[in-house]
Amino acid sequence: MQIYRGLEELPAQPAPSAITIGNFDGVHLGHQRVLGTLAEQAARYQARSVAVTFDPHPAFVHRPESTPQLLTGLGEKLARIEAAGAHTVLVLPYNEELYMLSAEEFVSRYFVDALNAAVVVVGHDIHFGRARDGDFTTMVDLGGRFGFDVVGVDDLEIMGPDGQQLHARCSSTAIRTALADGDVASAARMLGQPHSMTGEVVHGQARGRELGFPTANLAQDAEGLIPADGIYAGWLFDENHMRWPAAISVGSNPTFQGVERVVEAHVIDRTDASIEDFDLYGQQARVEFVERLRGMVAFEGIEKLCAQMAEDVDQTRRVLAQCRV
């Protein structure tokens, strides 16, 4: 995939493009529907497929006091955009110069002059330009004036585990709400894959190792939204993409009167080496959350804590045994 970071990196005489635009936080199934349609239209128009996105997220500019925690970092977002079918991504620095452009100025500068738009694929709920004054009708009108076609994509509604339609729009906001409730299973249905976090494995308090449950702790600057405190069944991936089943703890370790929230994964059922020799310190690791097992509670004594941790491992084993991959 070709990644351009700003207009100055684009070729002077661009080939015809099929274009879409969005923040694409999480690249959930709704985004994937748009990107899939983009790929289809690119083939139809014999054009390159281009996804236009922003860094930072506009909320960090307009609402710095109440910015959402992003579902993915930029690198993961770009990888997911590529997997969904885009050949090219234009990452635009989101700043005052950009957001002060009118809808017409934005389309003229970026879609027409910079990307040579043949077709634009967007959701029917799109808003763009200064004060978000441009909408889908505006895009169609501008397409008529500048000579590109516009294809609209309907919202994707959320489906329950039994296939029942829940009549809620699949969105990054809905996924954040689910994760805030610890409902990683619902988040996964909207994402099309388990929610994940990625970061460096760092040294912790070593309490898990002392108790017989050593963990890989993610650094505080790990990318990805931290779900609600609790214990989760999931997977741990190392930087070589090796995958291990894991019981994952999210929280501040109330039994030990902890304060800082940590994400730590205890790998279970290793057969290739002793678990005590399992060392990922300094590596970039990814943690995937499959199912929440319970909330985070303080235990009265180490024995009760260890007994519950053993049960957590057993339950993790049962949950992950039902996963198809």
VENBEL-V399651 format. One record per residue. N is the residue number from 1. RES is the residue in three letters. D_LAST is the distance of its C-alpha to the last C-alpha in Angstrom with 1 decimal. Layout:
BEGIN
n res d_last
N RES D_LAST
N RES D_LAST
END
This chain:
BEGIN
n res d_last
1 MET 26.4
2 GLN 29.9
3 ILE 30.5
4 TYR 34.1
5 ARG 35.3
6 GLY 38.4
7 LEU 40.9
8 GLU 42.6
9 GLU 39.6
10 LEU 39.5
11 PRO 41.4
12 ALA 44.9
13 GLN 44.5
14 PRO 41.0
15 ALA 39.6
16 PRO 39.1
17 SER 36.1
18 ALA 33.8
19 ILE 33.3
20 THR 31.5
21 ILE 32.0
22 GLY 30.4
23 ASN 29.3
24 PHE 25.6
25 ASP 24.6
26 GLY 20.9
27 VAL 20.7
28 HIS 19.5
29 LEU 19.1
30 GLY 22.9
31 HIS 23.3
32 GLN 20.8
33 ARG 22.9
34 VAL 25.9
35 LEU 24.5
36 GLY 23.4
37 THR 26.9
38 LEU 28.3
39 ALA 26.7
40 GLU 28.1
41 GLN 31.5
42 ALA 31.5
43 ALA 31.2
44 ARG 33.9
45 TYR 36.3
46 GLN 35.5
47 ALA 35.0
48 ARG 32.7
49 SER 30.2
50 VAL 31.0
51 ALA 29.4
52 VAL 32.0
53 THR 31.0
54 PHE 32.9
55 ASP 33.0
56 PRO 33.8
57 HIS 32.6
58 PRO 35.8
59 ALA 35.7
60 PHE 36.5
61 VAL 39.6
62 HIS 40.8
63 ARG 39.8
64 PRO 39.5
65 GLU 40.4
66 SER 37.5
67 THR 34.6
68 PRO 31.1
69 GLN 28.5
70 LEU 26.3
71 LEU 22.6
72 THR 22.0
73 GLY 24.4
74 LEU 25.9
75 GLY 23.9
76 GLU 20.5
77 LYS 22.2
78 LEU 23.5
79 ALA 20.2
80 ARG 18.6
81 ILE 21.9
82 GLU 21.6
83 ALA 18.1
84 ALA 19.5
85 GLY 22.3
86 ALA 25.3
87 HIS 27.1
88 THR 29.4
89 VAL 29.6
90 LEU 32.9
91 VAL 32.7
92 LEU 36.0
93 PRO 37.6
94 TYR 38.2
95 ASN 41.8
96 GLU 45.1
97 GLU 45.9
98 LEU 42.8
99 TYR 42.9
100 MET 46.7
101 LEU 46.3
102 SER 47.0
103 ALA 44.6
104 GLU 46.8
105 GLU 47.1
106 PHE 43.4
107 VAL 42.7
108 SER 45.6
109 ARG 44.9
110 TYR 41.1
111 PHE 40.2
112 VAL 43.4
113 ASP 45.0
114 ALA 42.1
115 LEU 39.3
116 ASN 41.4
117 ALA 39.6
118 ALA 39.4
119 VAL 37.1
120 VAL 35.7
121 VAL 32.6
122 VAL 32.5
123 GLY 31.8
124 HIS 34.8
125 ASP 35.0
126 ILE 35.5
127 HIS 38.2
128 PHE 39.5
129 GLY 42.6
130 ARG 45.1
131 ALA 44.8
132 ARG 41.9
133 ASP 44.7
134 GLY 42.9
135 ASP 40.8
136 PHE 39.4
137 THR 43.0
138 THR 44.1
139 MET 41.5
140 VAL 42.6
141 ASP 46.2
142 LEU 45.6
143 GLY 43.7
144 GLY 46.9
145 ARG 49.1
146 PHE 47.1
147 GLY 46.0
148 PHE 42.2
149 ASP 40.3
150 VAL 38.1
151 VAL 35.0
152 GLY 33.9
153 VAL 30.5
154 ASP 30.2
155 ASP 28.4
156 LEU 25.0
157 GLU 25.2
158 ILE 22.7
159 MET 21.1
160 GLY 20.5
161 PRO 17.6
162 ASP 19.8
163 GLY 20.4
164 GLN 23.7
165 GLN 25.2
166 LEU 26.2
167 HIS 28.8
168 ALA 27.9
169 ARG 27.4
170 CYS 24.1
171 SER 25.3
172 SER 24.9
173 THR 27.4
174 ALA 25.6
175 ILE 22.4
176 ARG 24.8
177 THR 26.3
178 ALA 23.1
179 LEU 22.2
180 ALA 25.8
181 ASP 25.4
182 GLY 22.2
183 ASP 20.3
184 VAL 17.1
185 ALA 15.4
186 SER 18.1
187 ALA 17.9
188 ALA 14.2
189 ARG 15.3
190 MET 18.1
191 LEU 16.3
192 GLY 13.5
193 GLN 11.2
194 PRO 11.7
195 HIS 15.2
196 SER 15.8
197 MET 18.9
198 THR 20.0
199 GLY 23.0
200 GLU 24.9
201 VAL 24.5
202 VAL 28.0
203 HIS 30.0
204 GLY 30.3
205 GLN 32.6
206 ALA 31.0
207 ARG 31.4
208 GLY 27.9
209 ARG 28.7
210 GLU 32.0
211 LEU 30.4
212 GLY 27.9
213 PHE 24.9
214 PRO 24.9
215 THR 23.1
216 ALA 22.3
217 ASN 24.3
218 LEU 23.9
219 ALA 27.2
220 GLN 29.0
221 ASP 28.8
222 ALA 25.0
223 GLU 23.9
224 GLY 22.2
225 LEU 23.4
226 ILE 23.5
227 PRO 22.5
228 ALA 24.9
229 ASP 25.8
230 GLY 23.9
231 ILE 21.2
232 TYR 17.5
233 ALA 14.2
234 GLY 11.9
235 TRP 11.0
236 LEU 13.7
237 PHE 13.8
238 ASP 17.0
239 GLU 19.1
240 ASN 17.8
241 HIS 14.2
242 MET 13.3
243 ARG 10.8
244 TRP 11.9
245 PRO 11.4
246 ALA 14.5
247 ALA 17.0
248 ILE 18.5
249 SER 22.1
250 VAL 23.8
251 GLY 27.5
252 SER 30.9
253 ASN 30.9
254 PRO 33.6
255 THR 34.3
256 PHE 35.7
257 GLN 37.2
258 GLY 35.0
259 VAL 35.7
260 GLU 33.2
261 ARG 29.7
262 VAL 27.1
263 VAL 23.3
264 GLU 22.3
265 ALA 19.2
266 HIS 19.5
267 VAL 17.1
268 ILE 16.7
269 ASP 16.5
270 ARG 17.3
271 THR 18.6
272 ASP 19.9
273 ALA 22.6
274 SER 24.4
275 ILE 22.9
276 GLU 26.4
277 ASP 26.1
278 PHE 23.0
279 ASP 24.6
280 LEU 23.2
281 TYR 26.5
282 GLY 27.3
283 GLN 23.9
284 GLN 22.1
285 ALA 18.9
286 ARG 16.4
287 VAL 15.4
288 GLU 12.8
289 PHE 13.9
290 VAL 11.8
291 GLU 14.7
292 ARG 18.3
293 LEU 19.7
294 ARG 23.3
295 GLY 26.0
296 MET 27.7
297 VAL 30.9
298 ALA 33.6
299 PHE 34.1
300 GLU 37.5
301 GLY 37.3
302 ILE 34.9
303 GLU 34.4
304 LYS 33.1
305 LEU 30.7
306 CYS 29.4
307 ALA 29.0
308 GLN 27.0
309 MET 24.8
310 ALA 24.1
311 GLU 23.2
312 ASP 20.9
313 VAL 19.0
314 ASP 18.9
315 GLN 17.7
316 THR 15.0
317 ARG 13.9
318 ARG 14.1
319 VAL 12.3
320 LEU 9.1
321 ALA 9.3
322 GLN 8.9
323 CYS 5.6
324 ARG 3.8
325 VAL 0.0
END
